[in-house]
Amino acid sequence: MANYVPGDFRTYTPAVDLTGKAGYCVMISTTGGDPVKSIRLCSDAKRFIGVVFIEGQGLGAPALGLTNIGRYATIQDGGTAKCVAAGAIGQGVNVTVNTADGRVKAATTGEAVIGIAEEAAVNANDVISVRLHSQAAVV
């Protein structure tokens, strides 16, 4: 297991229910009618702003519990975050957002990279450590 590196955390109002979406990538909503600066699951890696925070990251295995208590969600936008994988990812591989559902996947040429996998994912829904980049970069 990779070492936990604290990052920056911000609080946003979800435009959709994020219960059970800890470890998923989010972006500022561009959907008409949503509150200003509200968030949705990320559907464009170039608009990635962070990962829904998984509580207890520094304590070993993360607790995939309720992260948007009340009307707010805590988003990690730097450091090493716990992310939910969309499929197999090798350790040290560049990762991007799986735009279908907000999980992370191995990046291919031409995709925006949001970080580097610090540990491998064998299956979909494995929780892995990802060292987040401050800005998405295209490989």
Phi, psi and chi 1 to 4 in degrees:
 res  aa     phi    psi   chi1   chi2   chi3   chi4
   1 MET       -  135.4  176.7  178.2 -144.3      -
   2 ALA   -71.3  155.0      -      -      -      -
   3 ASN   -70.8  144.5  -68.2  -32.5      -      -
   4 TYR   -80.1  127.5  168.5   67.5      -      -
   5 VAL  -116.8  116.2  177.9      -      -      -
   6 PRO   -63.4  147.5   18.3  -24.7      -      -
   7 GLY  -127.0 -163.5      -      -      -      -
   8 ASP   -89.8  142.6  -64.2  -35.2      -      -
   9 PHE  -124.4  141.2  -62.0   89.4      -      -
  10 ARG  -136.4  156.5  -56.3 -163.5 -167.7  -63.6
  11 THR  -112.2  131.0  -57.4      -      -      -
  12 TYR  -130.0  161.2  -68.9   91.3      -      -
  13 THR   -92.3  120.0  -57.0      -      -      -
  14 PRO   -70.2  139.2  -15.9   28.3      -      -
  15 ALA   -84.5  -15.8      -      -      -      -
  16 VAL  -135.0  165.4  -65.6      -      -      -
  17 ASP   -70.4  120.3 -175.5   12.7      -      -
  18 LEU  -104.2   12.4  -66.3  177.7      -      -
  19 THR   -58.4  128.9  -57.5      -      -      -
  20 GLY    81.7    6.4      -      -      -      -
  21 LYS  -106.9   21.2  -62.5  -60.2 -177.8 -173.7
  22 ALA   -58.4  134.1      -      -      -      -
  23 GLY    89.2    1.2      -      -      -      -
  24 TYR   -95.5  152.1  -78.9   61.3      -      -
  25 CYS   -83.8  144.8  -59.4      -      -      -
  26 VAL  -131.0  164.8  -67.5      -      -      -
  27 MET  -142.2  162.4   64.2 -176.9 -143.1      -
  28 ILE   -67.9  134.1  -62.0  -66.6      -      -
  29 SER   -66.8  139.5  178.0      -      -      -
  30 THR  -116.4   10.9   57.1      -      -      -
  31 THR   -81.1  127.8  -58.0      -      -      -
  32 GLY   -56.8  137.7      -      -      -      -
  33 GLY    93.2  -15.8      -      -      -      -
  34 ASP   -75.6  150.9  -77.1   -6.3      -      -
  35 PRO   -58.6  149.7  -22.4   32.0      -      -
  36 VAL   -59.2  134.5  174.9      -      -      -
  37 LYS    58.5   29.0  -66.5 -169.6  176.8 -179.7
  38 SER   -85.2  167.7   61.0      -      -      -
  39 ILE  -120.2  154.3   56.7  172.5      -      -
  40 ARG  -136.6  166.9  -70.9 -177.8  167.1  -88.8
  41 LEU   -58.6  142.0  -69.6  177.0      -      -
  42 CYS   -72.0  126.4 -167.4      -      -      -
  43 SER  -118.0    6.1   60.0      -      -      -
  44 ASP  -149.5  107.9  179.3   -6.1      -      -
  45 ALA   -58.1  -27.2      -      -      -      -
  46 LYS   -71.6  -14.6  -67.1  177.6 -176.5  174.2
  47 ARG  -104.1    6.2  -61.2 -177.5   55.3   85.5
  48 PHE   -55.1  131.4  167.0   81.6      -      -
  49 ILE  -118.8  -16.6   62.0  163.1      -      -
  50 GLY   164.8 -171.2      -      -      -      -
  51 VAL  -122.4  137.0  176.4      -      -      -
  52 VAL   -60.8  121.9  179.6      -      -      -
  53 PHE   -64.0  133.6 -179.7   59.6      -      -
  54 ILE   -99.3  117.8  -64.4  178.1      -      -
  55 GLU   -66.3  144.7  -61.0  169.8   22.5      -
  56 GLY    80.9   23.5      -      -      -      -
  57 GLN   -58.8  -36.6  -72.1 -169.0   79.5      -
  58 GLY   -80.4    1.9      -      -      -      -
  59 LEU  -108.5   22.4  -54.4  174.2      -      -
  60 GLY    97.6 -134.3      -      -      -      -
  61 ALA   -61.9  133.4      -      -      -      -
  62 PRO   -75.0  151.4   28.4  -34.7      -      -
  63 ALA   -93.8  114.9      -      -      -      -
  64 LEU   -84.1   65.7  -67.1  172.6      -      -
  65 GLY  -101.5 -163.3      -      -      -      -
  66 LEU   -69.3  123.5 -177.1   65.6      -      -
  67 THR  -113.9  -17.5   57.9      -      -      -
  68 ASN  -109.7   68.9   54.4  -34.3      -      -
  69 ILE   -64.5  133.9  -62.1  170.1      -      -
  70 GLY    68.2 -122.8      -      -      -      -
  71 ARG  -116.2   19.7  -60.9 -175.6  -32.4 -165.0
  72 TYR  -131.0  154.3  -60.5   99.1      -      -
  73 ALA  -128.5  138.0      -      -      -      -
  74 THR   -91.2  128.4  -59.1      -      -      -
  75 ILE  -116.6  130.5  -55.4  -55.3      -      -
  76 GLN   -94.8  126.5 -177.3  173.9   -5.5      -
  77 ASP  -123.1   20.9   62.5    2.2      -      -
  78 GLY  -166.8  171.6      -      -      -      -
  79 GLY    77.4 -154.5      -      -      -      -
  80 THR  -105.7  119.5  -59.4      -      -      -
  81 ALA  -111.8  153.7      -      -      -      -
  82 LYS   -86.6  125.2  -68.6  -67.6 -172.5 -174.8
  83 CYS  -127.9  151.4  -62.0      -      -      -
  84 VAL   -92.2  125.8  178.6      -      -      -
  85 ALA   -82.9  144.4      -      -      -      -
  86 ALA   -86.0  -12.2      -      -      -      -
  87 GLY  -179.6 -166.7      -      -      -      -
  88 ALA   -64.2  135.9      -      -      -      -
  89 ILE  -140.8  131.4  -59.1  171.7      -      -
  90 GLY   -81.3  153.1      -      -      -      -
  91 GLN   -64.4  137.3 -177.4  176.3    3.7      -
  92 GLY    83.0    2.5      -      -      -      -
  93 VAL   -86.0  142.2  169.5      -      -      -
  94 ASN   -65.3  138.3  -72.0  -32.6      -      -
  95 VAL  -120.8  155.8  -62.7      -      -      -
  96 THR  -135.5 -178.0 -170.6      -      -      -
  97 VAL   -88.4  132.2  177.6      -      -      -
  98 ASN   -79.0  101.2 -176.5   30.7      -      -
  99 THR   -65.6  -12.1   56.7      -      -      -
 100 ALA   -72.8  -29.1      -      -      -      -
 101 ASP  -147.5   -0.1   58.6   18.4      -      -
 102 GLY    88.1   -0.2      -      -      -      -
 103 ARG   -80.4  173.5  -64.0  179.9  -66.9  176.3
 104 VAL   -97.7  153.6  -65.0      -      -      -
 105 LYS  -145.0  166.1   66.8  175.4 -173.2  170.3
 106 ALA   -65.9  133.7      -      -      -      -
 107 ALA   -80.9  143.9      -      -      -      -
 108 THR  -112.9  170.1   59.0      -      -      -
 109 THR   -53.5  131.2  -57.2      -      -      -
 110 GLY    92.6   -7.1      -      -      -      -
 111 GLU   -94.2  151.4  -70.3 -172.9  -55.1      -
 112 ALA   -74.4  125.8      -      -      -      -
 113 VAL   -92.2  129.4  173.9      -      -      -
 114 ILE  -103.6  -12.2   63.3  159.8      -      -
 115 GLY   176.2 -171.4      -      -      -      -
 116 ILE  -124.7  131.7  -62.2  172.0      -      -
 117 ALA   -69.5  121.8      -      -      -      -
 118 GLU   -90.5   -7.5  -68.0 -165.7  -20.2      -
 119 GLU  -150.7  160.0   54.6 -165.8  -10.3      -
 120 ALA   -83.8  150.4      -      -      -      -
 121 ALA  -111.0  129.7      -      -      -      -
 122 VAL   -92.0  -38.4  177.6      -      -      -
 123 ASN  -128.4  163.6  -59.2  -57.4      -      -
 124 ALA   -60.4  144.4      -      -      -      -
 125 ASN    75.7    4.4  -62.3  -41.2      -      -
 126 ASP   -65.7  144.7  -77.6   -4.4      -      -
 127 VAL   -99.5  122.3  177.4      -      -      -
 128 ILE  -126.7  161.1   62.1  169.0      -      -
 129 SER   -87.4  131.8  -64.7      -      -      -
 130 VAL  -127.1  124.9  173.6      -      -      -
 131 ARG   -80.7  109.4 -173.5  171.4    8.8  128.6
 132 LEU   -76.1  140.6  -60.2  174.8      -      -
 133 HIS   -84.1  152.9  -65.7  -38.5      -      -
 134 SER   -69.4  -28.9   57.9      -      -      -
 135 GLN  -141.7  146.7  -66.0 -178.4  -25.0      -
 136 ALA   -67.3  137.8      -      -      -      -
 137 ALA  -124.9  140.4      -      -      -      -
 138 VAL   -86.5  131.0  177.5      -      -      -
 139 VAL   -97.2      -  -67.8      -      -      -
